Amino acid sequence: MTLPEFNKNLDKVAKDMTGRFQQEMMVKIGLEAKRLIFTRVHGTGIDAKGNKYKGYSTKDTLAGSSTFAFKKGADRFFSNKKLEWRTVKGHHLAILPGGYAKIRQLQDRQTAFVDFELTNRMWKDINIIKSTITTVTLGAKEELNKAKLAGNTKRRTDILDLNQKEIDELKKTYGLSVLNIFKENGL
């Protein structure tokens, strides 16, 4: 390859790696990052630093019908005729021994580790909320899910952080995509 041919091919590489291509690449990276984070958190309850999230509360709590995301959980709890009741700000609430962990259990949700998934609405709403040619930002779009994500992050740690293994996997996967541009242009 002559120097002028090399320069011409290098110009093609530069064009292929700017603007729209870079932004599309960042979107792919963002979506893959979401998948990796979800798989780790939902499947293991492990944060980006390798620690288990603090478990679900087992402290007694007050429960009303709106406490339960699913009717079967409410039916199971309120069928107990020996409930102890309290009135709080005009609301008639029952004392639920076992706290949030029991709320999850009554609704057939696992309690072995924190997965931030009772209804899965928050996870479904997490997506790319901003992307540029150099960055991508994951977050929730709907206000309720933004509040859930912020509250869960405040209580535990940043849920949407990547661990080093995930970062390395993204670098490897998308670094190869960049290398392919060079190959496609004869370099």
N, C-alpha and C positions, 0 to 999 in steps of 0.2 A: 504494500500500500504506500502510495506516495504521500508526502507531507500535505499537498493540497487536498487529496482524497481523505486523509485523516481529519483535517480541519473541517471539511464538508460534513463528514460523518459525526464529528463532535458537535457541530452546530445543530444537526438533527437531534442528537441526544439532548442538548440544552433545550430545544424547543419541546421535545417530548416530556421533559421533566418540569416544565413551568406551568403556571396557571391552572387550567382545568384539570390536567392530569394530577397535579399535586393535591388539589382539593379533593378529587375523587379518591385518591390514595388515602388521604386523612379520614375520609368518611368510612372507607373499608377498615382502616385501623381502628376507628372508634367503634364500629359495629362488632369487630372481633374482640376488642377489649371488653365490651359489654358482655359478650358471650363467655369469655374467660372468667370474668368477675362473678357473673351469675352462677356458673358451674361450680366455682370454688365455694362461694358463700352459701348457695342453696344446697349444695351437696355435702358440705363438711362443716359449715359454721365457723370457718377459719378466716381471720382478717388478713390484710396484706402483709402484716408483720409476722404471720405464722401463729398467732394466738387465737384460741377459741374466744368468741364473743361471750361476754358475761351472760349467764343463763337467764331464762325467763323467770320473772318474779313468782315466788310461791307465797308471798305475803297476802293474807286475807284482803279481799277487795270488795267493793260494793258493785252489785250487778243489777241491771234492769234489762228489759227486753231488747233495747238497742245496743247492749253490750255485745251481743252475739251477731256475727256476720251471717250465720246460717241458722235457720229455724230449728233444725234438729238439735243444735247445741242448747238453745233456749228451752226447748221441750224437755230435754234430758235434765237440765238443771231445775227448772221450775216444777217438774213432776214430783220433786222431793217435798213432802208435806211438812217436814220438820225444819224448814228454813227460818232463820232469824232475820227479822226485817228492821229497817231504819227508814225514816223520812228525812230526806236532805233537799232543802230548797223546793219543797212541794212534790218531790219525786219519791215514790215508794220503791225502795231498793232492798235487795236481799244481800246478806253477807255471804260471799263466796269464798270458802276456805280453799287455799291452794293457788290463789291469785291468777295472774295471766296464764301461767302454765296450765292451770285447770281449765280456763276458758278455751285454750287451744285443744286440750285433750277432749273436752266435751264436743268439739267440732271436728273430731277425727284428724287433728293435725299433730305432727310429730313434736316432741318436746325435748329430744335428746340434745339438741343444739339449736342456737338461734339462726334462723334462715330468712327472717324478715318477710315471711310469706304466710299470711293468714288467708287473704283472698287472692293474692297475686296481682292485685291492681297496681300497686306501686312498681313492681318489677316490670309489668307490661308497659307502664308509662315512661320508664327510664329509656332515654334515647339520646341521640345527638341533639343538643340544643344550640350548638354553635360550632362552626368549623371555618378554618382559614386554610391557606396553603401550607401552614406550619403547625397548626394546633387543632385539636378537636376537644370539645367539652361535652361530657355526659351529664345528664340531669333529668329531673322529672319535668313534664310540661304542664300538667294540671295543678292548680293551686293546692288542692287537698294532698296530692302526692308529693308536691314540693315540701309541704309542711311535715308529712310523714318522714320523708327522707332527711330533712333537717333535724327533726326530733330524734330519729334513730341515730343519726350521726353524732348529735350532741350527747346522747346517752351512752353510746358505745365507742365508736371511732368512725373515720371516714369509710363508708361502705364501698364507695366507688374507686378506691385506690387499687392500683395494680401491685402485685408482688414482683420480686426480681425475676422469678422464673417466667412469669407472664410477659414482663417487659422484654426479656431475652427472646421469648418465642415470637413476639411481634416484630422485634428487630430482625430476627432470622427470616421470618416469612416475608416481610415487606422489603427487607434488604435485597432478597433474591429478585423481587419484582423490579427493583431499580437496576440490578445487574442485567436482567433480561433486556432492558432498554438498550444497554450498551451492545449486547449480542445482536439484537434486531437491527442495529445500525452498523454492523460490521466491525465493532471494536472489541 
